[in-house]
Amino acid sequence: MRVRLLNILIAFLLTSVALPARGQETGKTVDQYVKAAGGGRALARVQTLTLEGTFTSEDGKSGTYTLDTKLPKRYYSELLVGEKNLIEAYNGKSAWHQNAAGELGTLVGSEGMQLEAAAQYYNSRLLNLKKSKITLATVGHAQVRGKDALQLEVTTATGVKRQVFFDPQSHLIVKETATVGGVEQEILYDDFRTVDGVKLPYKIELHRGNDKYDISVTRAVINGTVGERVFDFPIRSQVKLPDLKALFKEIDDNQKAIDKLKENYAGSQSEEETEFEGDGRVKKHEVNEYTFFYLSGNEITTLVKKDGKPLSEAEQKKENEKTQKRIEEQQKREAKKEAKEEKAKEEGKSDEKDEPGIEVFLRACQFVNPRRERFRGQDVLVFDFEPNPEFKAHKLVEKLAQKLAGVIWVDEKAHDVARLEAYFTGDMKFAGGMLANLQKGTSFVYEQAFVNNEVWLPTYMEAHVGVRFLLVKGIKASVVTRYSDYKKFNVETLSTIANPKGATEAPADPPKPQ
């Protein structure tokens, strides 16, 4: 895997984010909650929270309940009923669960984002919402256990929503509804008691799917010792990491061969872009469709539909002309690059230092929680990565790599990356923030599949981006790109752009990502 994957992220800088805003009524509700829950100072001092309790399920079985949270974004929920141990966790890099059958697995797509959102929500305690990239909107009044309540909608930076209900008398949270790890959950709170200056519920009614658990909290601790291992995959499920330098070199060398094979393929691409207002409402939504092929390792796209409608003949002609111009520009750049490399070779020099290699990723990050899983029907090695605090970054690509954390799925036999999820652990400033500030929490997903038993090709990309330009303009946006309909492509027919001639169907389309 080349650090060139970072370049995918840089491309998303063309879309960006305004800081969240909240209405007067919403702000008042939250302010009243913060005061009732113990005050801003008391809540801000909470680094870790542990709730432990017992319950009896509807079928009469007893069990235990554990909830652990830890700043900045750790979450662990466990229901133990007999031999059934239901776990949902987010360790700051990846989401995972254990089902009733005892099977462990990394959660991807919406299920993974839901657990990440739960970790962010519970650790925020509705403080510093702008910093957390959480937006709030008032929904209205609702009934909770036959009493009036004020309903707010909480939206995280990735667009995951949670409904939160406040008691108008006590101003405390009495109910929450959300989908967590793909399971619908409804939680009701009661019997609040003060622990280290903070109001905590000692009665919890949890509805999880079709199951109901009446939980009595027996132990509540604020700022107790909660180790990082609590949130990580169980040690028994972990494996020994291979030589990462050798593995990444194999992937890197394989990628060079793939870049040439990719030029034999054309396909279709759907790009869905959503821009949001500061309060989380949709400001703009567009869906564009393209045909594309590869030239010198780069995608050459041609717009063919806007919001589901084909372009007119005149519009399509104009788009084809734009594409032809991009082809010519790419060919000129490639010729110039080859001439430069040839000259450097003649002079006994090398340009390799100008292109970042795998060693940057290896030095800027550290790798944890290795495990073997099944992904899209293939055996893969999965591991988390996080910034290496001992690495001193100097170049831009090094600074980018050191601010990334996430999880990666590697097909060791095929020598390529099947999926990559990453997010920025801190703000990334360009020109000291004067040009742009890529905000903490900006995240992206990249997924590819082995097509036609020949070549790895992208199937899915997703980005949730927050950028502030020139200290003034900010945009909050998400971009989802889906690839499909890969066909063999005759590279000699570059003059026919929108629908390449000579294309033949590949045996199968790549699988649809979650």
LINTADA-V917149 format. One record per pair of residues at least 4 apart in sequence whose C-alpha atoms are under 6 Angstrom apart, sorted by sequence separation. I is the first residue (numbers start at 1). J is the second residue. If there is no record, write none. Layout:
I	J
I	J
This chain:
33	37
35	39
38	42
40	44
56	60
57	61
70	74
80	84
90	94
98	102
99	103
107	111
108	112
113	117
129	133
143	147
155	159
156	160
167	171
179	183
194	198
207	211
244	248
248	252
258	262
276	280
277	281
294	298
305	309
311	315
345	349
360	364
361	365
374	378
411	415
429	433
431	435
433	437
451	455
469	473
496	500
34	39
56	61
69	74
80	85
90	95
98	103
107	112
129	134
143	148
155	160
166	171
167	172
179	184
194	199
207	212
276	281
294	299
305	310
311	316
344	349
374	379
393	398
411	416
430	435
450	455
468	473
56	62
69	75
79	85
89	95
98	104
142	148
143	149
155	161
166	172
179	185
193	199
206	212
276	282
277	283
293	299
294	300
304	310
305	311
344	350
373	379
393	399
410	416
430	436
450	456
468	474
55	62
68	75
79	86
89	96
97	104
142	149
154	161
166	173
178	185
192	199
193	200
206	213
276	283
293	300
304	311
373	380
410	417
449	456
467	474
55	63
68	76
78	86
97	105
141	149
154	162
165	173
166	174
177	185
192	200
205	213
275	283
292	300
372	380
409	417
410	418
429	437
449	457
54	63
67	76
78	87
88	97
96	105
141	150
153	162
165	174
177	186
192	201
205	214
275	284
292	301
372	381
409	418
428	437
448	457
54	64
67	77
77	87
87	97
96	106
140	150
141	151
153	163
165	175
176	186
191	201
192	202
274	284
291	301
371	381
372	382
409	419
428	438
448	458
466	476
53	64
54	65
66	77
77	88
87	98
95	106
96	107
140	151
152	163
176	187
190	201
191	202
204	215
274	285
291	302
371	382
408	419
427	438
447	458
448	459
53	65
66	78
76	88
86	98
95	107
139	151
152	164
164	176
175	187
189	201
191	203
203	215
273	285
290	302
370	382
408	420
427	439
447	459
465	477
490	502
52	65
65	78
76	89
86	99
139	152
151	164
163	176
175	188
190	203
203	216
273	286
290	303
370	383
427	440
447	460
52	66
65	79
75	89
86	100
138	152
151	165
163	177
174	188
189	203
202	216
272	286
290	304
369	383
407	421
426	440
464	478
489	503
51	66
64	79
75	90
85	100
137	152
150	165
162	177
174	189
189	204
202	217
272	287
289	304
368	383
369	384
387	402
406	421
425	440
446	461
463	478
488	503
51	67
64	80
74	90
84	100
137	153
149	165
150	166
162	178
188	204
271	287
289	305
368	384
387	403
406	422
424	440
445	461
463	479
487	503
488	504
50	67
63	80
74	91
95	112
136	153
149	166
188	205
271	288
288	305
367	384
405	422
424	441
445	462
462	479
487	504
50	68
63	81
74	92
136	154
149	167
187	205
270	288
288	306
367	385
405	423
423	441
424	442
444	462
462	480
487	505
49	68
73	92
135	154
149	168
187	206
270	289
288	307
366	385
386	405
404	423
423	442
444	463
461	480
487	506
49	69
135	155
186	206
269	289
287	307
366	386
385	405
404	424
423	443
443	463
461	481
48	69
134	155
186	207
269	290
365	386
385	406
403	424
422	443
443	464
460	481
48	70
134	156
185	207
268	290
365	387
366	388
384	406
385	407
403	425
422	444
442	464
460	482
47	70
185	208
268	291
365	388
384	407
421	444
442	465
459	482
47	71
133	157
267	291
364	388
383	407
421	445
442	466
459	483
485	509
184	209
267	292
383	408
420	445
183	209
266	292
382	408
420	446
266	293
364	391
382	409
419	446
439	466
381	409
419	447
439	467
381	410
418	447
438	467
380	410
418	448
437	467
263	294
380	411
437	468
263	295
436	468
436	469
435	469
436	470
435	470
434	470
364	401
259	297
364	402
75	119
74	119
73	119
73	120
452	506
452	507
449	510
115	180
114	180
115	181
114	181
111	181
111	182
20	130
26	138
20	135
239	370
238	370
239	371
238	371
33	171
32	171
33	172
91	231
91	232
135	279
135	280
76	231
57	213
38	197
55	214
38	198
55	215
37	198
54	215
37	199
54	216
53	216
53	217
251	415
52	217
53	218
251	416
52	218
52	219
51	219
51	220
50	220
50	221
49	221
49	222
48	222
48	223
47	223
276	476
275	476
276	477
275	477
274	477
274	478
273	478
273	479
272	479
291	498
272	480
271	480
271	481
270	481
270	482
269	482
269	483
268	483
268	484
268	485
267	485
267	486
266	486
266	487
265	487
265	488
266	489
264	488
265	489
264	489
1	248
1	251
2	252
1	252
21	278
22	279
20	278
21	279
19	278
20	279
18	278
158	464
93	405
93	406
94	407
2	357
2	358
109	514
16	465
17	466
16	466
17	467
16	467
18	474
17	474
18	475
16	474
17	475
18	476
16	475
17	476
16	476
16	477
